[in-house]
Amino acid sequence: MTAPAEGVPPATADSAAIPVMGLDLREDAAAPRRQIYAWALWDWATQPFNTVILTFIFTALYLTTDVFLPADIAALPDDAPAKEAALADLAVGLGWGGTVAGLLILAIAPILGQQADARGRQKLWLGIGTGALILCMFGLWFVEPAPTFFWLGVALISAGTVFGEIAAVNSNAMLIGIANRKTIGRVSGLGWGFGYLGGIVALVLVIVFYSADWFGISDADGLPFRIIAVGCAIWAIVFSIPIFLAVPEPSVGRPERKVGFFAAYGLLARDVIGLYKNPGTRQTFWFLLASAVFRDGLGGVFAFGAVIAAQVFGFEFLELVIFGVAANLIAGVSTIIAGRFDDRFGPKVVIMVSLISMVVAGLAVFFLVDAGTTVFWIGGLVLCAFVGPAQAAARSFLSRVTPAGREGEIFGLYATTGRAASWMAAAMWSVFIVVGGTTVFGILGIILVLLIGLLLLLPVRAPR
């Protein structure tokens, strides 16, 4: 059969055909341990962006604090209504930045995944996404503590989210090349676990930096926070190298699916329709839809959790960093352990238990907010204990139902339907704060997204 010309989409495959899943091709073959650990180390390399910059340090203790408020408002007492409203506006601005990032991922992630599949160049796009993420972290050096620099910080963090997701699409696709059906849960859990443990080490280094009084560095102009951002970039460079040296491409490519960038949108639309029409991949379609919602809620927990700790419960620098260490430790250990439950009971069970537990814990934090910081310590750590297992099991679930040769495309859709739906958690966070008038109401927005995702997952049939 002659391959279609460049830029001309191939005919849609027979929707009644039963696809071969990528994991089926590996049978029981096991990848060398060095490949598995090199792959998992990528999560370790990029996690400081999520843990240190996006969650616990840069956004919560710097970007959404009074140093980015006008001088007259910043000088007001902390309990002044005008100051509380201005800080809430910063939190809302951060949420809108996440919304824009999600829409950008919606537009490009699945197309780039499809292009990587067709050319067998997942590692190339992994490198492009990782490199751009590193540049965004370096760029945070220029975010000085003044209202005029607030949106620069939001833009760089949002862009880093987009590029990080582009890289993650291809890292996730490479999972299928190093795991089999008997080990997919453990290997996926190992990656997420490595990420959380890497976040712990990074936060501990921040504590050392803080406890040593910034090693004599002046805290004027937000210098310590800007140095921390640069340190996260250097960390990512060092620890992302192994995946490029040791882990193979998940496929050799599909030349018959090479099309131009804009023609790829038409091909993508036919592929999505094919996922729904084909009985062998229909559950993949419904899972992508359900996971779009609940994974966005999972991201919201970490994206805005530290803002809640700082603005609602009054956590100071050291207390918040210690909480971050505890949260990542619990998340990392629980994720590695949950990988074994995934292989034994299936990923859907792990996801359902995790989401139910998180909804209960989140509601407890909201309704018991007046009880003080103890509520956040208990409820927040319970939430963190189930975020990682749900994330790892979601990746395992999709790996089990991904057709061979479509890894990048399917995980591109995974990124699109998940992170692109981040407009939901970010928007609900902002809307509930606007309606409620204080930051604490943002908790309800995140819980609502988790609950909707749970309900959408109920009818999805679990893979064998």
C-alpha positions as CSV (number, residue, x, y, z in Angstrom):
1,M,0.0,0.0,0.0
2,T,1.3,3.4,-0.9
3,A,1.6,5.9,1.9
4,P,-0.4,9.1,1.5
5,A,1.4,12.2,0.4
6,E,2.6,14.7,3.0
7,G,-0.2,16.9,4.2
8,V,-3.0,14.5,3.1
9,P,-4.8,12.7,5.9
10,P,-5.0,9.0,5.5
11,A,-8.4,7.3,5.3
12,T,-10.0,6.6,8.6
13,A,-9.4,3.0,9.8
14,D,-12.3,0.6,10.1
15,S,-14.0,1.5,13.3
16,A,-15.1,-2.1,13.8
17,A,-11.5,-3.4,13.9
18,I,-10.2,-4.5,17.2
19,P,-7.1,-2.5,18.1
20,V,-3.9,-4.1,19.4
21,M,-3.0,-2.4,22.7
22,G,0.6,-1.2,23.1
23,L,1.1,-3.2,26.3
24,D,0.0,-6.4,24.5
25,L,3.0,-6.1,22.2
26,R,5.4,-6.3,25.1
27,E,3.7,-9.4,26.6
28,D,5.7,-10.2,29.7
29,A,8.9,-8.6,28.6
30,A,10.6,-6.6,31.3
31,A,12.7,-3.5,30.6
32,P,16.2,-3.2,32.3
33,R,16.0,-1.5,35.7
34,R,18.2,1.3,34.5
35,Q,15.7,2.2,31.9
36,I,12.8,2.2,34.5
37,Y,14.7,4.4,37.0
38,A,16.0,6.7,34.2
39,W,12.4,7.2,33.1
40,A,11.1,7.8,36.7
41,L,13.9,10.3,37.3
42,W,12.3,12.7,34.9
43,D,9.5,13.2,37.4
44,W,12.1,13.8,40.0
45,A,13.8,16.4,37.7
46,T,10.6,18.4,36.9
47,Q,8.8,18.1,40.2
48,P,10.4,21.2,41.8
49,F,8.5,23.3,39.3
50,N,5.2,21.9,40.7
51,T,6.3,21.7,44.4
52,V,8.6,24.6,45.0
53,I,7.4,27.1,42.3
54,L,3.8,26.4,41.6
55,T,2.6,25.2,45.0
56,F,4.5,25.9,48.2
57,I,7.1,28.6,47.8
58,F,7.1,30.9,44.8
59,T,3.4,31.5,44.3
60,A,2.2,31.0,47.9
61,L,4.9,32.9,49.7
62,Y,5.9,35.4,47.1
63,L,3.7,36.0,44.0
64,T,0.4,36.1,45.9
65,T,1.6,38.2,48.9
66,D,1.5,41.8,49.7
67,V,4.8,42.6,48.1
68,F,2.9,42.7,44.8
69,L,0.2,45.0,46.1
70,P,0.3,48.8,45.8
71,A,2.2,50.4,48.6
72,D,-0.8,52.0,50.3
73,I,-2.8,48.8,50.4
74,A,0.3,46.7,51.5
75,A,0.7,49.0,54.4
76,L,-2.8,48.2,55.8
77,P,-3.2,45.7,58.7
78,D,-3.5,42.1,57.5
79,D,-7.2,41.9,58.7
80,A,-8.2,45.1,56.8
81,P,-11.0,44.3,54.3
82,A,-9.3,46.2,51.5
83,K,-6.1,44.2,51.9
84,E,-7.9,40.9,52.1
85,A,-9.7,41.7,48.9
86,A,-6.5,42.7,47.2
87,L,-4.8,39.5,48.2
88,A,-7.8,37.5,46.9
89,D,-7.5,39.4,43.6
90,L,-3.9,38.1,43.3
91,A,-5.2,34.5,43.9
92,V,-7.9,35.1,41.3
93,G,-5.2,36.3,38.8
94,L,-3.2,33.2,39.4
95,G,-6.3,31.2,38.7
96,W,-7.0,33.0,35.4
97,G,-3.4,32.3,34.3
98,G,-4.0,28.6,34.9
99,T,-7.2,28.9,32.8
100,V,-5.3,30.4,29.8
101,A,-2.6,27.7,30.2
102,G,-5.3,25.0,30.0
103,L,-6.8,26.4,26.9
104,L,-3.3,26.5,25.2
105,I,-2.8,22.9,26.1
106,L,-6.2,22.1,24.6
107,A,-5.1,23.6,21.3
108,I,-1.7,22.0,20.8
109,A,-1.0,19.0,23.1
110,P,-2.8,16.3,21.1
111,I,-1.5,17.6,17.8
112,L,2.1,17.5,19.0
113,G,1.5,14.0,20.4
114,Q,0.1,12.8,17.1
115,Q,3.0,14.4,15.2
116,A,5.5,12.7,17.6
117,D,3.8,9.3,17.1
118,A,3.9,9.6,13.3
119,R,7.6,10.4,13.2
120,G,8.7,8.3,16.2
121,R,10.2,11.4,17.8
122,Q,8.7,11.4,21.3
123,K,12.2,12.0,22.8
124,L,12.6,15.1,20.7
125,W,9.4,16.7,21.9
126,L,10.2,15.6,25.4
127,G,13.4,17.6,25.1
128,I,11.7,20.6,23.6
129,G,9.0,20.7,26.4
130,T,11.6,20.1,29.1
131,G,13.9,22.7,27.8
132,A,11.2,25.4,27.5
133,L,10.0,24.6,31.0
134,I,13.6,25.2,32.3
135,L,13.8,28.5,30.4
136,C,10.5,29.6,32.1
137,M,12.0,28.8,35.5
138,F,15.1,30.8,34.7
139,G,12.8,33.7,33.6
140,L,11.3,34.0,37.1
141,W,14.6,35.6,38.1
142,F,13.2,38.8,36.5
143,V,10.0,38.8,38.6
144,E,10.8,41.5,41.1
145,P,8.4,42.4,44.0
146,A,6.3,45.1,42.5
147,P,2.7,45.1,41.1
148,T,4.0,45.7,37.6
149,F,5.8,42.3,37.6
150,F,2.9,40.3,38.9
151,W,1.6,39.4,35.5
152,L,5.1,38.5,34.2
153,G,5.2,35.9,37.0
154,V,1.8,34.6,36.2
155,A,2.7,34.4,32.5
156,L,5.9,32.5,33.1
157,I,4.3,30.0,35.5
158,S,1.4,29.5,33.1
159,A,3.8,29.0,30.1
160,G,5.9,26.6,32.2
161,T,2.7,24.6,32.9
162,V,2.0,24.4,29.1
163,F,5.6,23.3,28.3
164,G,5.7,20.9,31.2
165,E,2.5,19.2,29.9
166,I,3.9,18.9,26.4
167,A,7.0,17.2,27.9
168,A,4.8,15.0,30.1
169,V,2.7,13.8,27.1
170,N,5.9,12.2,25.7
171,S,7.2,11.0,29.0
172,N,3.9,9.2,29.6
173,A,4.0,7.7,26.1
174,M,7.4,6.3,26.9
175,L,6.0,4.4,29.8
176,I,4.4,1.9,27.5
177,G,7.9,1.0,26.2
178,I,9.3,0.0,29.6
179,A,6.3,-1.7,31.3
180,N,4.0,-4.6,30.7
181,R,0.5,-5.4,32.0
182,K,1.8,-7.1,35.1
183,T,4.0,-4.1,36.1
184,I,2.4,-1.1,34.7
185,G,0.8,0.0,38.0
186,R,4.1,-0.3,39.9
187,V,6.1,1.5,37.2
188,S,3.6,4.3,36.9
189,G,3.5,4.6,40.7
190,L,7.3,4.6,40.9
191,G,7.4,7.6,38.5
192,W,4.9,9.7,40.6
193,G,6.6,8.5,43.8
194,F,10.0,9.7,42.5
195,G,8.4,13.0,41.7
196,Y,7.1,13.6,45.2
197,L,10.3,12.4,46.8
198,G,12.2,14.8,44.6
199,G,9.9,17.5,45.8
200,I,10.8,16.6,49.4
201,V,14.5,16.9,48.7
202,A,14.0,20.3,47.0
203,L,11.9,21.6,49.8
204,V,14.4,20.4,52.4
205,L,17.1,22.4,50.5
206,V,14.9,25.4,50.7
207,I,14.5,24.9,54.5
208,V,18.3,24.8,54.8
209,F,18.6,27.9,52.7
210,Y,16.1,29.7,54.9
211,S,17.5,28.4,58.2
212,A,20.9,29.6,57.2
213,D,19.4,33.1,56.9
214,W,19.7,32.9,53.1
215,F,23.5,32.4,53.5
216,G,23.9,36.1,54.0
217,I,22.0,37.0,50.8
218,S,19.8,40.1,51.2
219,D,16.0,39.4,51.1
220,A,15.5,42.8,49.4
221,D,13.9,42.7,45.9
222,G,12.6,39.1,46.5
223,L,16.2,37.9,45.8
224,P,15.9,34.6,47.8
225,F,12.8,33.5,45.9
226,R,14.3,34.4,42.5
227,I,17.4,32.4,43.4
228,I,15.2,29.4,44.4
229,A,13.5,29.6,40.9
230,V,16.9,29.5,39.2
231,G,18.0,26.6,41.4
232,C,14.9,24.6,40.3
233,A,15.9,25.2,36.7
234,I,19.4,23.9,37.3
235,W,18.0,20.9,39.2
236,A,15.8,20.1,36.2
237,I,18.8,20.2,33.8
238,V,20.9,17.8,35.9
239,F,18.3,15.2,36.6
240,S,16.5,15.1,33.2
241,I,19.6,13.9,31.4
242,P,19.2,10.1,32.1
243,I,15.9,9.7,30.3
244,F,17.4,10.9,27.1
245,L,20.4,8.6,27.4
246,A,18.8,5.4,28.6
247,V,15.1,5.2,27.6
248,P,14.2,4.1,24.0
249,E,11.5,5.6,21.8
250,P,8.2,3.8,22.5
251,S,7.7,3.2,18.7
252,V,9.5,3.6,15.4
253,G,6.8,5.9,14.1
254,R,3.9,5.6,11.7
255,P,4.9,7.2,8.4
256,E,1.4,6.7,6.9
257,R,0.1,9.2,9.4
258,K,2.5,12.1,8.6
259,V,0.4,15.1,7.8
260,G,0.9,18.9,8.0
261,F,0.3,20.7,11.3
262,F,-3.1,22.1,10.4
263,A,-4.2,18.9,8.6
264,A,-3.5,17.1,11.9
265,Y,-6.5,18.7,13.4
266,G,-8.8,17.0,10.9
267,L,-7.0,13.7,11.5
268,L,-7.3,14.2,15.2
269,A,-11.1,14.8,14.9
270,R,-11.5,11.5,12.9
271,D,-9.4,9.7,15.5
272,V,-11.5,10.9,18.4
273,I,-14.7,9.8,16.5
274,G,-13.0,6.5,15.8
275,L,-12.3,6.0,19.5
276,Y,-16.0,6.4,20.3
277,K,-17.3,4.3,17.4
278,N,-14.9,1.4,17.9
279,P,-16.1,-0.9,20.6
280,G,-12.5,-1.9,21.4
281,T,-11.6,1.7,22.2
282,R,-14.8,3.2,23.4
283,Q,-13.8,2.9,27.1
284,T,-10.7,4.8,26.2
285,F,-12.9,7.7,25.0
286,W,-15.1,7.7,28.1
287,F,-12.1,7.5,30.4
288,L,-10.5,10.4,28.7
289,L,-13.6,12.4,29.4
290,A,-14.0,11.4,33.0
291,S,-10.3,11.8,33.8
292,A,-10.4,15.3,32.2
293,V,-12.4,16.4,35.2
294,F,-11.1,14.6,38.1
295,R,-7.4,15.1,37.2
296,D,-8.1,18.8,36.9
297,G,-9.4,18.7,40.5
298,L,-6.2,16.8,41.6
299,G,-4.1,19.5,40.0
300,G,-6.1,22.2,41.8
301,V,-5.4,20.6,45.2
302,F,-1.6,21.2,44.7
303,A,-1.9,24.4,42.7
304,F,-4.0,26.3,45.3
305,G,-3.5,24.3,48.5
306,A,-0.5,26.4,49.7
307,V,-2.4,29.6,48.9
308,I,-5.2,28.4,51.2
309,A,-2.6,27.5,53.9
310,A,-1.0,30.9,53.7
311,Q,-4.0,33.2,53.3
312,V,-6.7,31.3,55.2
313,F,-4.8,29.5,57.9
314,G,-2.0,32.0,58.3
315,F,1.0,29.6,57.7
316,E,4.3,31.4,57.9
317,F,7.3,30.5,55.7
318,L,8.8,27.7,57.7
319,E,5.5,26.1,58.7
320,L,4.4,26.1,55.1
321,V,7.6,24.5,53.9
322,I,7.5,21.9,56.6
323,F,4.0,21.1,55.6
324,G,5.2,20.8,52.0
325,V,7.8,18.3,53.0
326,A,5.3,16.2,55.0
327,A,2.7,16.4,52.1
328,N,5.2,15.2,49.5
329,L,6.5,12.5,51.8
330,I,3.1,11.1,52.4
331,A,2.1,11.5,48.7
332,G,5.3,9.8,47.5
333,V,5.1,6.8,49.8
334,S,1.3,6.3,49.3
335,T,1.8,6.5,45.5
336,I,4.5,3.8,45.5
337,I,2.4,1.6,47.7
338,A,-0.8,2.2,45.7
339,G,0.9,1.0,42.6
340,R,0.8,-2.6,44.0
341,F,-2.9,-2.2,44.7
342,D,-3.3,-1.0,41.2
343,D,-1.7,-4.2,39.8
344,R,-3.8,-6.4,42.1
345,F,-7.2,-4.7,42.2
346,G,-7.1,-2.5,39.1
347,P,-6.7,1.2,38.6
348,K,-10.3,2.1,38.7
349,V,-10.7,0.9,42.3
350,V,-7.6,3.0,43.4
351,I,-9.0,6.1,41.6
352,M,-12.5,5.7,43.1
353,V,-11.3,5.3,46.7
354,S,-8.9,8.2,46.3
355,L,-11.6,10.6,45.0
356,I,-14.1,9.7,47.6
357,S,-11.5,10.2,50.4
358,M,-10.5,13.6,49.0
359,V,-14.0,14.9,48.7
360,V,-14.7,14.1,52.4
361,A,-11.4,15.6,53.5
362,G,-11.9,18.7,51.5
363,L,-15.3,19.3,52.9
364,A,-14.0,18.8,56.4
365,V,-11.3,21.5,55.9
366,F,-13.9,24.0,54.6
367,F,-16.6,23.4,57.3
368,L,-14.0,23.2,60.2
369,V,-11.9,26.2,59.1
370,D,-12.6,28.0,62.4
371,A,-10.9,25.2,64.3
372,G,-7.5,26.5,63.3
373,T,-4.4,25.1,61.7
374,T,-4.8,21.5,63.0
375,V,-7.7,21.1,60.6
376,F,-5.6,22.0,57.7
377,W,-2.7,19.8,58.8
378,I,-4.9,16.7,59.1
379,G,-7.3,17.4,56.1
380,G,-4.5,18.7,53.9
381,L,-2.3,15.6,54.5
382,V,-5.2,13.3,53.9
383,L,-5.8,15.0,50.6
384,C,-2.1,14.7,49.6
385,A,-2.1,11.0,50.5
386,F,-4.7,10.3,47.8
387,V,-3.6,12.8,45.0
388,G,-0.6,10.7,43.9
389,P,-2.3,7.3,43.9
390,A,-5.2,8.8,41.8
391,Q,-2.7,10.4,39.3
392,A,-0.6,7.2,39.0
393,A,-3.6,5.0,38.6
394,A,-5.1,7.3,35.9
395,R,-1.9,7.0,33.9
396,S,-1.9,3.2,34.4
397,F,-5.6,3.0,33.4
398,L,-4.9,4.8,30.1
399,S,-1.8,2.8,29.4
400,R,-3.8,-0.4,29.6
401,V,-6.3,0.8,26.9
402,T,-3.9,2.6,24.5
403,P,-3.7,1.1,21.0
404,A,-0.2,0.3,19.8
405,G,1.4,3.1,17.8
406,R,-0.9,5.8,19.2
407,E,0.8,6.4,22.5
408,G,1.7,10.0,21.9
409,E,-1.7,10.8,20.4
410,I,-3.6,9.2,23.2
411,F,-1.5,10.8,25.9
412,G,-1.8,14.1,24.0
413,L,-5.5,13.8,24.3
414,Y,-5.0,12.8,28.0
415,A,-3.1,16.1,28.5
416,T,-5.7,18.0,26.5
417,T,-8.8,16.6,28.2
418,G,-7.1,16.8,31.6
419,R,-4.8,19.8,31.9
420,A,-6.8,21.7,29.3
421,A,-9.8,21.2,31.5
422,S,-7.7,23.0,34.1
423,W,-9.9,26.0,33.3
424,M,-12.5,24.1,35.4
425,A,-10.6,24.0,38.7
426,A,-8.9,27.3,38.1
427,A,-12.2,29.0,37.1
428,M,-14.2,27.4,39.9
429,W,-11.5,28.5,42.3
430,S,-11.8,32.0,41.1
431,V,-15.6,32.1,40.8
432,F,-16.2,30.7,44.3
433,I,-13.8,33.2,45.8
434,V,-15.5,36.0,44.0
435,V,-19.0,34.8,45.1
436,G,-17.9,34.0,48.7
437,G,-15.7,37.1,49.1
438,T,-12.8,35.3,50.8
439,T,-10.1,32.8,49.7
440,V,-11.5,29.9,51.8
441,F,-14.5,29.5,49.4
442,G,-12.0,28.4,46.7
443,I,-11.9,25.0,48.5
444,L,-15.5,24.3,47.4
445,G,-14.7,25.0,43.8
446,I,-11.9,22.4,43.8
447,I,-14.1,19.8,45.7
448,L,-16.9,20.4,43.1
449,V,-14.6,19.5,40.3
450,L,-13.4,16.3,42.1
451,L,-17.0,15.3,42.7
452,I,-18.1,15.7,39.1
453,G,-15.1,13.7,38.0
454,L,-16.0,10.9,40.4
455,L,-19.5,10.7,39.0
456,L,-18.3,10.6,35.4
457,L,-15.9,7.8,36.2
458,L,-18.6,5.5,37.7
459,P,-20.0,4.1,34.4
460,V,-16.5,3.6,32.8
461,R,-15.6,0.0,32.5
462,A,-12.3,-1.0,34.0
463,P,-9.6,-2.6,31.8
464,R,-8.8,-6.2,32.4
